[in-house]
Amino acid sequence: MTAPVALFGAALRRAERGEPAALRLVGPDGAAVRALDPHAWHREERPGDGALVARCPDGTVDLGCGPGRLTGALAASGRRVLGVDVSPQAVRYARRHGAPVLRQDLFHPLPGEGGWSGALLADGNIGIGGDPARLLRRCRRLIGPGGTVLVEVDPPGSGSWSGPVALVDDRRTSAPFAWAFIAADDLAALAGAAALRHIETWTEAGRWFARLATLD
């Protein structure tokens, strides 16, 4: 069975060439739980990126950065930033676009542990690992006192969910892996368990975001 990172990388290559590259996340019963558009990750800017990037402090670690859309935007603005992704294909594209990126599992040691001003979880990356509470605790360890965590979430009232999923394209299905979705109105409780507090929620271009801060 295809590894998720391999199927993800193949979709990025097709999207970069302008070919059909749609992906779906499917649950254990084979039903689609989310449609994914790799073309959007390759764009210079997605609608809704503007206010998100504006809130990123100098010294942001972009977790699950993909091909470097946001990492590149932050670097171009003169802010110190590091993108992190496990996909070798994503890292190659990000570096090609001038973004400083490390190929690494975000739960493994990273440069500057405890000294980043901000952590960024965009494009649904709050779902990485299938345990958002654990992921937010990881973000808290990465940032220093007064740091912030910026998270893209699902709309309020949509419900949160975690469990096994697989990536599916028009030909293949990946091995299962853990993933999660978090609704905006469920984030504050998760933040509190990670020694973070909810500062604000905003929406732009149909996307929902939240800003968390340390309790220091």
C-alpha positions as CSV (number, residue, x, y, z in Angstrom):
1,M,0.0,0.0,0.0
2,T,1.3,3.5,-0.9
3,A,2.8,5.6,1.9
4,P,0.8,8.8,2.5
5,V,3.9,11.0,2.0
6,A,4.5,9.4,-1.4
7,L,1.0,9.9,-2.6
8,F,1.1,13.5,-1.3
9,G,4.3,14.1,-3.1
10,A,3.0,12.8,-6.3
11,A,-0.1,15.1,-6.1
12,L,2.2,18.0,-5.5
13,R,4.2,17.2,-8.7
14,R,1.0,16.9,-10.7
15,A,-0.3,20.2,-9.3
16,E,3.0,21.9,-10.1
17,R,2.7,20.8,-13.7
18,G,-0.9,22.1,-13.9
19,E,-2.4,18.6,-14.1
20,P,-5.4,17.3,-12.2
21,A,-4.2,16.5,-8.7
22,A,-7.3,16.4,-6.4
23,L,-6.9,14.3,-3.2
24,R,-9.5,13.1,-0.8
25,L,-9.2,12.1,2.9
26,V,-11.4,9.1,3.4
27,G,-12.4,7.4,6.7
28,P,-12.3,3.7,7.6
29,D,-15.6,3.1,5.8
30,G,-14.2,4.6,2.6
31,A,-16.4,7.7,2.7
32,A,-14.8,11.0,1.9
33,V,-14.3,13.2,4.9
34,R,-12.5,16.1,3.2
35,A,-11.5,17.2,-0.3
36,L,-8.0,18.6,-0.7
37,D,-6.7,20.8,-3.5
38,P,-2.9,20.6,-4.0
39,H,-3.1,23.4,-6.6
40,A,-4.0,25.8,-3.8
41,W,-0.8,24.9,-1.8
42,H,1.3,25.9,-4.9
43,R,-0.3,29.3,-5.3
44,E,1.6,32.4,-4.3
45,E,-1.3,33.3,-2.1
46,R,-4.6,31.7,-1.1
47,P,-7.6,33.9,-0.3
48,G,-7.5,34.4,3.4
49,D,-3.7,34.3,3.7
50,G,-3.2,38.0,4.1
51,A,-4.5,38.5,7.6
52,L,-2.9,35.2,8.7
53,V,0.6,36.2,7.5
54,A,0.2,39.7,9.0
55,R,-0.3,38.1,12.4
56,C,2.8,36.0,12.2
57,P,5.7,37.4,14.3
58,D,9.3,37.6,13.3
59,G,10.6,34.2,14.3
60,T,7.8,31.9,13.1
61,V,8.0,28.1,12.6
62,D,5.6,26.9,9.9
63,L,4.6,23.4,10.8
64,G,3.6,21.2,7.9
65,C,4.6,23.9,5.5
66,G,4.1,22.0,2.2
67,P,5.6,23.6,-0.8
68,G,6.3,26.7,1.2
69,R,3.6,29.2,0.2
70,L,3.4,30.8,3.7
71,T,7.0,30.2,4.6
72,G,8.1,31.9,1.4
73,A,5.7,34.9,2.1
74,L,7.2,35.4,5.5
75,A,10.7,35.1,4.3
76,A,10.0,37.6,1.5
77,S,8.7,40.1,4.1
78,G,12.0,39.9,5.9
79,R,10.8,37.9,8.9
80,R,12.8,35.0,10.3
81,V,11.0,31.8,9.5
82,L,11.5,28.1,9.3
83,G,9.3,25.7,7.4
84,V,9.0,22.1,8.6
85,D,7.6,19.2,6.5
86,V,8.1,15.4,6.3
87,S,7.5,15.4,2.5
88,P,10.8,15.4,0.5
89,Q,8.8,16.7,-2.6
90,A,7.3,19.6,-0.6
91,V,10.7,20.5,0.8
92,R,12.2,20.6,-2.7
93,Y,9.5,22.9,-4.0
94,A,9.8,25.2,-0.9
95,R,13.5,25.5,-1.2
96,R,13.2,26.2,-5.0
97,H,10.9,29.1,-4.0
98,G,13.5,30.5,-1.6
99,A,11.9,29.4,1.6
100,P,14.1,28.1,4.5
101,V,12.7,24.6,5.1
102,L,13.8,21.6,7.1
103,R,12.7,18.1,6.3
104,Q,11.7,16.7,9.7
105,D,8.9,15.2,11.7
106,L,7.7,18.2,13.8
107,F,7.5,16.0,16.9
108,H,11.3,15.4,16.6
109,P,13.8,18.0,17.8
110,L,13.9,21.2,15.8
111,P,16.3,24.1,15.8
112,G,15.5,26.9,18.2
113,E,13.3,24.8,20.6
114,G,11.7,27.1,23.1
115,G,12.9,30.2,21.4
116,W,10.4,30.8,18.5
117,S,8.1,33.7,18.7
118,G,5.3,31.9,16.9
119,A,4.1,28.6,15.5
120,L,1.9,28.3,12.5
121,L,-0.6,25.5,11.7
122,A,-2.4,26.5,8.5
123,D,-4.3,24.5,5.8
124,G,-5.7,22.1,8.3
125,N,-2.4,21.1,9.9
126,I,-4.0,21.1,13.4
127,G,-4.9,17.6,12.3
128,I,-1.3,16.3,12.1
129,G,-0.9,13.2,14.2
130,G,-4.6,12.9,15.0
131,D,-4.2,14.4,18.5
132,P,-4.6,18.2,18.5
133,A,-4.0,18.4,22.2
134,R,-0.6,16.8,21.8
135,L,0.2,19.0,18.8
136,L,-0.6,22.2,20.7
137,R,1.6,21.0,23.6
138,R,4.4,20.5,21.1
139,C,3.8,24.1,19.8
140,R,4.0,25.4,23.3
141,R,7.4,23.8,23.7
142,L,8.6,25.4,20.5
143,I,7.7,28.9,21.4
144,G,9.1,31.1,24.2
145,P,7.3,33.3,26.7
146,G,4.9,35.7,25.1
147,G,4.8,33.5,21.9
148,T,1.7,32.8,19.8
149,V,0.3,29.9,17.9
150,L,-1.8,30.6,14.8
151,V,-4.2,27.8,13.8
152,E,-6.5,27.3,10.9
153,V,-9.7,25.6,12.1
154,D,-13.1,24.4,10.8
155,P,-16.1,26.7,11.2
156,P,-17.9,26.9,14.5
157,G,-20.6,24.3,14.9
158,S,-19.1,21.9,12.4
159,G,-17.9,19.5,15.1
160,S,-14.5,18.1,15.8
161,W,-13.3,14.7,14.9
162,S,-10.2,12.5,15.1
163,G,-9.5,9.0,13.7
164,P,-7.8,7.0,11.0
165,V,-7.9,8.3,7.4
166,A,-6.3,7.6,4.1
167,L,-5.3,9.7,1.1
168,V,-7.0,8.8,-2.1
169,D,-6.3,10.1,-5.6
170,D,-7.8,8.9,-8.9
171,R,-5.7,5.7,-8.9
172,R,-4.4,4.9,-5.4
173,T,-5.2,4.8,-1.7
174,S,-2.5,5.4,0.9
175,A,-1.9,3.4,4.0
176,P,-4.1,4.8,6.9
177,F,-2.8,7.4,9.3
178,A,-4.2,9.4,12.2
179,W,-5.8,12.8,11.5
180,A,-8.2,15.3,13.1
181,F,-10.5,18.2,12.4
182,I,-11.1,20.9,15.1
183,A,-14.0,23.3,15.0
184,A,-13.3,26.9,16.1
185,D,-15.6,26.6,19.1
186,D,-13.7,23.6,20.5
187,L,-10.2,25.1,20.3
188,A,-10.2,27.1,23.5
189,A,-10.5,24.0,25.7
190,L,-7.7,22.3,23.8
191,A,-5.5,25.4,24.2
192,G,-6.0,25.6,27.9
193,A,-4.8,22.0,28.3
194,A,-1.6,23.0,26.5
195,A,-0.9,26.1,28.7
196,L,-2.1,28.4,26.0
197,R,-5.0,30.9,26.0
198,H,-7.3,31.8,23.2
199,I,-6.9,35.4,22.1
200,E,-9.0,35.8,19.0
201,T,-10.9,34.1,16.2
202,W,-11.4,35.6,12.8
203,T,-12.7,34.5,9.4
204,E,-11.6,35.6,5.9
205,A,-12.5,34.2,2.5
206,G,-14.5,31.4,4.0
207,R,-11.6,30.2,6.1
208,W,-11.5,30.3,10.0
209,F,-8.5,31.1,12.1
210,A,-7.5,31.5,15.7
211,R,-4.6,33.0,17.6
212,L,-3.4,31.5,20.9
213,A,-0.8,32.8,23.3
214,T,1.3,31.5,26.1
215,L,0.1,32.0,29.7
216,D,3.4,33.7,30.6
